[in-house]
């Protein structure tokens, strides 16, 4: 008898017609009554007389305890079963599951390794072992970023690991909207006290920009109005969690004096804290106690909660904003103090908060987060910080803005930008012109104010930032910045760099004005201006919020604009922009080129992503970027292949090969065998004229096939006459061809379904590219070509070449391989081409001036 699989308890036969304890327990397990099953297997254990019976009862009771999330008790049962019968794979497997759930990953890997050796063909054991190894990698700071960001971009609740697997969701994972299932990680970080700010987080070693500092799990996530009750109920049944939450800041100095007693990894995974009250549900707890806790939690959440992101994956690049109605509580990241010039950036994926260094941080340096929308002027930031008890903020940025900028002039610039963008009667070009004027004014206001402050020496006694030794005039700064002039010597170069850094920091309060200008250029085909506008925003973010997701998205916008301006020339013209984009993307997201592909599949064409993949190894070597992820498939301990004879010896049937082609071959083989049997029967009793009838039938079949081919050829000719690109063969045609080949190999001629083939042809015809050259008139000085490219999401998925008498369009999307050569009715000036893309109609309109 083969060994049982590492799943649930095996069914037990009823002995002598009576209901044995093991039979009752197995029946209870089948219906999901795991508590009754535990009692039943306990009774079976007491009645067992032999080693094998006791081992089965212990192993099965361990499985029931796993279902009840009683991992400590399940570990004891599985360990006892293993001691009784060391070659029992189920005992080793369930011991490994319990060890993994208790966070003992090394012991879990050892137990699952033994189970795999005893049961090498069991896929459940192999998957569990791979999960444990993945968790070990994550506990050291290495993550499968492709899996993480696939869930970040897709609105579904599928965790990294199955709830029934080794990384199963605990019973209190119901406190979060979606448990990601990633293992918590704490890097070179400690909690300490600092005078004037209370508790804070500090780096224990030198940290480079982009380095992952922690992956913390949330206490709870959800809708803002329900979050206090959710956390209070969890606190009522978990004393250690209650202590951790009540120890968080409440905005007063008294709440910032004591350091937590728990280890950092416990603060990063608060849902794993002791569950002494787990058996008593929150419903049975004292209602008054829960109400009182919820009231305290409301105050704690005000000072410590983090807003959840709202990701628009339909935008290219993706758009990310705070969700005003949902938030969460993370304990360890809540110890960070505020600065308007943060040196860390966070990214929330479901219930996991990934914290990365935004700047290089020396050992002992404090980690600073920005509590609010950082791209606001000083006055708005101060108003928001008053609610946190910060009055006023004395970070370097606030001190600099307070000493340089005039609040009334800043407000006037913002008002001008708002009017330019909110005028409902203005055309898009007029709005862009108004936004550009506002952006130019913002730049000029900051430049003149900084020049005046440096000349009056108002900053040397107030600002700790590096100041220029010889301040430059605003006009001189603009000429060097735009590349019209160069610094005369190294001293002027150093002064320019320092003054430019101050200029960008001050522009941070007006960064939304610059962003408004860049966004107003969308759809106007002014790609060069758009690239320059996004580049200006990127320069500001580099000083204010480096390493942020917003900075990465801005670089994606800039790269997209330059690619469109240079006809996707990423090798030469857009090479520098792609390098910057890849580096900033990796600094914000991690994961290298793999994460870049996942996040930007809808943003860039396939050849651009391939070009980025070719460039990435050069950047890794040039900047010494360390690997920060793992390949999930490499960790998978796949079951060894087993021969069919070995499977039959164990009583298992080999599975047939999968795939559509294999299915066709099997069906065709069956048809051949049926046909041969019928032919054999016919030959034994038929007259001499029978073969002639068979020949006539085959000829009819061939004739029908030929007619179909003729119809397709006629349709193809009609398509070419209309100026449409040849379409790919339909799936029905391919299937019919494969079936015919397989049948002919067996000596049979299958009858094709002509109706189904023609229907497939009509459906496929809707995916045909086409063009139209609009009629010319004597007064019209331009030539207009309308090209329809079905299946393409945006114009960047196609390449465009224009000569004096021809327009060539090639699709870069492998799923829709369009190709068009359009002959123009007259000579045109290719440099005057203006293009407009309609996403809804998948239509590109080209207009060129006649020569």
N, C-alpha and C positions, 0 to 999 in steps of 0.2 A: 504493500500500500504506500503510495507516495506521501511525503511529508506535506502537511497542510500549508497553504499560503499564509503570509503574515498579515492576515486581515482580522475579521471578527471571530468570535468563538465558534468552533465547529459544532454542527448539530449533533445532538446526542440521542440515540435511540431510546425508546421507552422499554424498560426491562419488564418482562412478564406482564405487560399490559398496565403496570402501575406507573404513576407519575413520579419518576425519580427526581431528586433535587437538581441534578445537572440538566435534566430535560426541562424542568420548570424554569430554571435560570436561562437556558438557551431560548426558550419561548419568550421570556420577558425581554431579553436582549433584542429579539427580532422586532418586537412591537415598540421598542424605544424606552421601556421602563428599566433604566439602567440601575436605579437604586434597588429595585426588587431583584434584578439579576445579581447584584453584589451579595445580597442576602442569600440567594439561592446557591451561588458558588461557595459562599462561606459554609453553608450546611453541607454541600457536597464535599468540601474539604474535610469537614469533621467526620463524615461517613467513609471517606476514602481509606482504603487499606493498603494499596500498593503505591509505589513511587510514581508510576505513570499516571494514575488517577489524581494523585495530589498535584503533580506538575500541571496537568490540564486544568484543574480547578484554580490553581494560583495564576496561571497565565491568562485564563479567561476572565478572572476577577480583575486582573491588572488592566485588561482591555476595557472593562466596564468602568473602572475608575478613571481611565483616560477620557472616556466620554463624559464623565462627571467633572472633569478638570481637577481631579484629586491626584495630582501628579506625585506627591510625596508618598502617599499610600500605595499608588500604583507601582512606584519604583520598588517599594519593599516587597510587594507580591511578585513582581517580575524577577527581582534578584533572588528570592527564595526558589522560584521555579527554575531559574538558571542553575542554582546550586544543586538542586535535586537531579536535574537532567541537563548537563552542560552542552549536549548536542541538539537541544531543542531550539530551532530558529525563531519560533514565536516568542519565547522567553527573552532571547537576546534583542529581538526587534522592539518589543514593548518596553524593555529596560532602556533602550536607546531613545525611544520617544519620550519617556518620562525624564530622563537625564537632560534631554534637549529643552524640554519645557521648563525645567528648573534652572536653566542657564548654565549647566555643566556640559559645555560643548565638547571638551576634550574626552570626557567619559562617554558622552553620547556617540562620538565618532568611533571610539573603541568598540562599544557594544554593537553598533550597527555594522561595523566591519566584520565582527564575528558572525552576525546574522547573514551578511552577504556571502561569507565564505561557506556557510552551511547551506545557503539557498541562493546560488548565483543566478538563477533564472527568474527570481522574484523581482518584478518591476517596482513594487511598493518599497522594498528594502533599498533598491538602488536609488529611487527618488528621495527617500528619507536621508540616505547618506549624502547625497548631493546637496540637499537642503542644509544639513549640518555644516558641511564644508563651506557653503556659501555664507552662512551666518558667521563662521569663523573669519572669513575674509572681511565681512562687513564690520565685525568687532574690531578689526585692525585698521579700518578706514578705507577699505576697498569695496566698491559697490558696482553692481551691474547697472551702469547708468542708462543703458538703452532700455532696460526693463523699467527703471524708475521714471524716465521721461515719457515712455509710452503711456504710463498711467497718469502722468501729469497732464498730458494732452488729450487723453480720452476720458470722457465722462462716464465712467463705469466703476463699480465697486469691487472689481476683482483684485485681490491682494497679490503680492509677489509670490506668496505660497498659499496652497489650498488650506482652508480652515480645518480639514481633516488630516493634514500632514504634520510633519514634525514642528513646523512653525505655526501651529494652529493658533487661532485667535482665542485668547483667554475669555472667560465669561464676562469680564468687565470691559472687554473691547467694545461693548455696546455703548460706552460713553463717548465714542468718537464716531464721526459720520462714516469714514472709510478707513479701516486699519491697513496701512501699507504693508506691514509685515517685515519691514527692514529691521535689522539688528541695531541697537543703539551703539554709539561710538563717542568716546571722549578723547580728544587729542591733547596737545600740550597746553592745558588750561588748568587754572586753580582759582579758588575763591579767596579773596582777601579783603581787608579793611583799608580804606583810604580816607584821610582827614577831609571833612567837608562834604563827602559824598556817600559815606557809609560803606556798604559792601559793594564789591565789584568783581569782575572777572579779569584775570591777568594771564599773560603768556608765560609759560615756564621755559621757553627756549626761543631762539630766533625763528620767526615765522615769515615765510615769503608770501607775497600777494597771490591769492588764488588757492592757498592751502586750506584743506578741509580741517576745521577745528572741532566740529561735533556733529553728530546726528542724534537729535533728542526726540523722544516720543511725547505726545501730548497727554496731559491728564484727561482732557476732554475737548472735543470740538463740536460745534453745533450752532443753532440759532441763538442770537444774543439773549433773547428773553427767556430761553429755556436752559441756558448754560449754568446759571447759579444753582438751580435745583438738581441738575444732573451731577454737578461736582459735589454738592452737599450729600446726596445719597451715596456716592462712592466713598466719601469721607466717613460717613456713618458706619460703614461696614469694614473700613480699613484704617485702623488707628495710626499706622505709620504715615499713610498718605495724608491723613488729617493734620498730623504734626507738620509735615512739609509744607502744605498749602498755607496753614495759619502762620507759618514763619516767614512768608513772603512780605514784601514791603507794602505799607499802607499809606505811603506819602509823608510819613512823619519820621523825625530823627530816631525816636525810640524804637521804631520797627526795623532799624538798619544796623543795630549794634551787635547782634548775635550771629555767629557763623553756624551753618547747619552741621549736624552731627553725622548725617548720612554721607556715604561715599558719592563721588561725582557720578559714577555710572548708575547709581540708584536714582539720583535726581534726574538723570537723562532718560530713565525708564520708570516713571512713577507708578505705572499700572502693574508693575511687577513687585511692588512692596507687599509686605505681609498682609495676608487676608484672613486675620483671625475672626472677623465677623462675616466671612463669606457665606457660611451656612445660614445665617440669619439675613434674609433679604431686606432691602431698604424699605419695602412696604411694611415689614414688621417692626422696624425701628420706631422710636418715639417721634411722632409727627412734629411736636414742638421743637425737639432737638434739631430735626432737619430744617425746619423753618428758620431757626436761629442761625444755623450754619449757613444757610443760603443768604441770609442778610449780611453776614460777615464776608462771604464769598463775593458778593456784589462789590463791596469796597475793594477787595483784593484784586478782582478782575479789572477794575477801572485803572489801576496802576500797573498791571502786569500782563494783560491779555494781548494777543497778537491777532490782527485781522487776517482772515483767510483770503487767498487770491482768487480772482475770477479771470479765467483764461479764455480768450477768444481765439480758438484754433482755426477759425475760418479766415482770419486776417493773414496777410503775408507782408512782413513778418507777423508773428503772433502778437496779440495785444494782451497785456496783463494789468489788472486794476484791483484795488481792494474791494472785497465784498462787504458792503455796509451792514448787511444783515447777519453775517456769520463770523465767528471768531473762535479762538481756542486758547488754552492755558498750557504753557510749557514752563517747567520749574527752573531748570538750570539756565536757559537763556534769559530768564527774567532777572537774573542778578546783574546783567549788564547795565551800566550807566549811560546817560545820554550825552551826545555831542552833535552839533549841527554839521560837523566835519567827521563823520564816522570812519572808522578804520576796519569795520567788518560789514558784511552783507549777508542777509539770510534769504533762504528760499524754502517755502513751505510746500510739500507734496503730501497731500492728504493729512495724516496725523504726524508726519515726520518733518522736523525743522532742521535743514542743513545750513550750518553756519560756516562761512569762509572768510578768510582775511582779504579785505579790500586793498590794503597797503602792506608794505613790509613792516613788521612789528618786531621790535627788539625784545630780547628776553627780559621779563619783568614789566613790559609795557602793558598798560590797561587796554582792554577791549571796549570800544565805544559803539553803541548803536544809536540811530536817530529815531526818536519816538514818534515823529510826525512826518508830514509831507515836507521833504527837505528843500524842494525847489520853490520856496516862497520867500518873499521879502522879510526883512527883520521884524517889522511890526506884527505881521501875521504869525510868525513863529513865536514871538513872545506872548501873544495872546493865547496861543494854544498851550504853551508850556506852563502858564499860570495854573492850569487845572492839575498839573502834576506836582505843584508845589515848588517849581523852579522859577525863581524870581530874583533877578533876571538870569538868563543863561550867559555864562562868562566864557564860552568856548572861543577859540581864536577867530572863527568866522564872525560870530556876533560882535565881538569887540572891534574887528576890522570894519564891518558895515556901519556900526554905530559911530565910528570916528570919521568915516568918509562920506557916506551917502546921506542925501537930503530926503526924508520920508515923503514930502509933498511931491518932489520931482519924480520919485519912483512910482507913486500912486498915479501921477499924470501919464507916465509911460504905459502902465498897465491899463488905464482907462482908454487910451488911444488904441491899443491892441484889441481890447474887447469890442470897441465900436467897429473896427475894421472887420472882425470876424463874425459879428452878429447882425450885420446889415442884411435883412432878407431880400432887399430889392437889388443888391449888387450882384454882378456877374462874378464867376469864379476868378477871372483874370483881375477884376477890380479888387476883389478881396485879397488876392495875393499881393497886389501892389500896395494896398494899405497895410498888410501884415509886414511886408518888407520895410516899409517906412518906419513902422513901430520898432522893428528889430534894429534897424540902423540907428534910430534915436536912442534905444537902450544901450547900444554899444558906445555911442558918443557920450551919453550922460555918465556912464561909468568911467570912461577914459579921462574925461575932463575933471571929474570929481577926484579921481585918484591922483592925477597930475597936481591938482591944487593942494591936496592933503600932503603929498610928498614935498612939495615946495615949501609949505608952511611947517614942515617937520612935526606933524601931529601924530605920527605913528610910532616913532622910535621909543617913546616911553610907555606905550600902551600895548603894542602888538608884539607877540613873540615870534611871528613868522619872519622868514628871511626878507630883508628889505634891500632894495638896490642902493649901492654905494653912490652912484651918480644917476639920479632920476632922469628919465628921458621925457621929452615933450610928447603929448598925445599924438601929434601929427607924425613925429618921428617913429613912434611905436607902430602906428598904422602902416607906414611905408615899409618898415622891416617885416611886419606881420604878413603883409600881402606879397612880399617877395620883390618889391620894386627897388629896395635898397638893402644893403648888408651892413652888419655892425663893423665899425672901423677897426676894432681890436678886441682882444679877449675880455678886457674889462667891460667894454660896452656890451659884449655878448652876455656876460654874466648879469649885468644890470637889466638887460632886456628880458632875460629868462625869469628873473625874480619879479620884475614888474608885471610881466605877462601872467605869472601865476597869481598874483594879487588881483589882476584884472579879471581873470576867469572866476576866481572865488567870489568876487563882488557881482559878477554876472549871474551867479547861481540863483540869486533872488529874483532875477528876471529871465531865468532859463525857459519858463513856459512861454514867454513872448517869442523867444527864438524858435522854440518847437512849433508854435503856431504858424510862424513864417514857413518853416520847412513843410509842414503838413498842408498848407494852402497851395503848394505847388503841385500836389498830386493831381494827376489827370490833365495837366496842361502841357505835357511833353517837353517840359523844360528840365531835362535830366541833369544837365551840367549845373544849373542854378540849384537844383534840388540836392545834388551831391555836396555842393559847397555849404548849403544851409545846414544839412545834417552834420557835416564836418564841424561847423561852428558849435553846434549843440554838444557834440562828442568831446570837444576840447574843454567845455565847461564841466561836463560830468566827470572828466578825468580828474579834476581838482576837488570837486564837491562830493561825489558819491562813486569813487572808483570801484570797479569790480562788481557793480550792481547789475541786476537783470536788465534794468532800463538802459544802462550804458551798452550792454551787448545788443539790445534791440535797436538802438540808435545806429550802431555800427552796421547792423544788417540793413537798415534803411539806406545808409550811405553807400554800401556796396551794391545794393540793388539799383540805385540810381546811376551809379557809374557803369555798371554792366549794361544797362539800357542805353546809356549815352555812347558806349564804345562797341555796341553790337556783340556783347558777351565776350569781349576780349579779356579774359581773366589771366592770360599768360603774360601779357605785357602791359597794356593800358591800365588794367584794374588790379595788377599784381600787388601793389602796395596796400590798396584798400582791402584785398582779401587777406593778406597777412595780418593786418591790424584786426580785422573782423574775427579771424580764427583765434587769435590770442585773447581778445576780450571775451569771446564766447567761452573759451576754456576757463578763463579766470572766473567767470560768473557761474557757469554750469558744471565745469569739470567734464570728464568723459572723453576729451579729445575729439577726434573726427567722428567717432561713432555717435556721440551725443549731438554733434553738429548735424549729422545726417538725419537723425530722428526728428529733431526740432524743426529743421528747415526743409523738409521734403516738399512742402507746398510752396515754399518761397523761391527756390532756385531750380533750374532745369537740371536734368540728370548729368549732363556733361560738366556743368559748373560744380556740382557736388563731387564728381570724379576728379576734377582739377584740384579741388580743395583737399581731397584724399591724397593726391600726389604731392601736394605742397606740405602737408602736415608733418611727415617724417623730417623734413628739413628744419622746421621750426622746433621740433622736439630736440634735435641734435644741437641746434644753434643756441637755444635757451636752457638746455638741460632740464626739460620738463619731466618730472617723474610720473610713472604710471599710477593712476588713482582708481583703477577699476579692475574687474576680473571678467573673464568670459564664462558665462553660466554653463555653456555646453562643455567647457573643459573640466569643470568640477563634477560633472555627472558621471557617476560610476555605473555605466550601462551594463545590463546583464549580458553575460557572455553568450554568443550565438550557440544554439543547441540544434543538433541534427534532427531530422524528422524521425529517424529510427529511435533516437533517445527519447523524444517526446512520446512516441507510441509506447515505448517501454514503461513510461510513467503514466500511461492512460490518458494523455492529452493528444488532441488532434492538431496537426500543423495548420496554421492559418494560411489561406491562399494569398498570393501576392495582391497588393492593392493597385490602384491606378486605373484610369479610364481605358487605356490601351490594353492592359491585361484583361479587363472585363470584356472588351470586344473580342479578344483572342479566345477567351474561354467560351463565349457565346457562339463564336464562329466555329470553334472546334466541335461544340455540341451539335450545331447545324450540320457540319460535315458528317459527323458520326450518324446522325439521323438520316441524312441523305444517302449515305453509303449503305446503311441497313435497308432502306427502302429500295435502292437500286439493286442490291443483292437479291432481295425478295422478288423484285420485278424480273430480273434476268432469269431467274429459275423457272418462271411460269409464263413470261410474255412471249408474244410472237416476234417474228423477225423485224416487223416495222416499228417496234418500240424505240430503238435508238434514234430513228428519224424524228419521232415526236420530241425526244429529248433535245435533239439538235435544233428543232424549230423553236422550242422554249428558250434555249440559250440565245438564239439569234434575236428573239423578241426583246430579251433583256438587254442585249448589247445595243439594239436599236433605240430603246428608251434612254439608255445612258448617253448615246450619241446625241439624241435630240436635246437632252439637258445641256450638254456641252455647247451645242450650237446656239441654244438660247442665251447661254452666258456670254458667248463670243459676240452675239448681236448686241446684248446689253452693254458689253465693254466698249464696243465701237461707239454706241450712242453716248456713253459717258465721255469718251475722248472728244467727241464732237462738241459737247457742251463745255469743254474746258475744265472738266473735273479730274481729280487725281484718281488713279486706279485704286479700288478698295481691296482690303485683305479678304481672303476667302472666309466664308462663314463657318461657324462651328459645325453646322449640319453637314456642309460639304466635306469637311475634313473627316468627320465621323463616318460618312458614307464611303469615302475613299479607303479609309483604314479597314472598314468591314469588308469591302470588296477585295482588297489585297489579301486579307487573311483567308477569305473564302476561296479565292482563286488558288492560293497555295494548297488548299485541301482538295481541289478539284471540283468545287461547286461554284455556281454563279448566283449570288443572292439578288433578289429583286429589290431595287432601290425605290424608296418612297418619293416619287417626283414632287408631290405636293409639298412635303415637308422641306425638300431642298429649295424649292422656289420661295417658300415663306422665309426661310433663313436668308436667302439672297435679298429679299425686300427689306428685312430688318437691318441687314448689314449696310444697305445702300444709304441709310440715314446718317452713317458715319463718314460720308464722302466729303472731301474738301472741294471747294469750288471757288470761282472768281468771276468778277464782272467788271469790265471796263466801261465806265459811264460814257455816254455819247458826248462828243466834243461840240462846242458851239464857237462861233466866230468871236464872241465877246469874252469867252472863258480862256484865261491865260494859263490854266493848270489842267493836269490830267489826274483823274480820280479813279482809283482801283479799289474795289471792295472784295475782300478775301474772307471766305468762311472756313474756319478751322475747327470743326466740331471735336469736342473732347479735351481741348486745351483750356487750362484754367486762366492763363494770362499770357501776354505777348512774349514774355521772356522764355517761353517754352518753344519758340521758333526762331530760326536765324533768317536774316533778311539781307539780300544782296541786290543792289540797284545799279544798273548801267544806263546808258543813254536810251536804249531801245528795249530793255528787258528787266523784269523783276523776278528774282528767284527766291522762293520760300521753301525752307526745309524744317520739318518738325523735329524737335529735340526730345520729344516724348516717345519712348519706345512703344507705349501702348497705342499711340495714334500716329503712325509713321507717315504723315502727309508730305507730299512733295509736289510743288507747283512751279511751272515756268510760264510767266505771263509776258506775251509779246505786246509792246506798247504801240499805239497807232502813230506816234511821232516821237521825236527826240525830246528828252527831258533833262533837267539839271538835277542830278542825284543829290547834290548838297542841299537842295531846298526841300527835301522830302519831309513832310510832317505826318506822323502816324497817330491814330487814335484806336484804342482797343475797347471793344464792348464785351464785358465779361458775360453778360446775360445771353447775348446772341453768339458768343464765340466768334466774333467778327472783327477783322482788322481793316481799317480804312486808311488808304495811303493817298496823299495829295502831293503832286510834284509840279513845279513850274515848267512850262514848255520853253524850249530853246528857240 
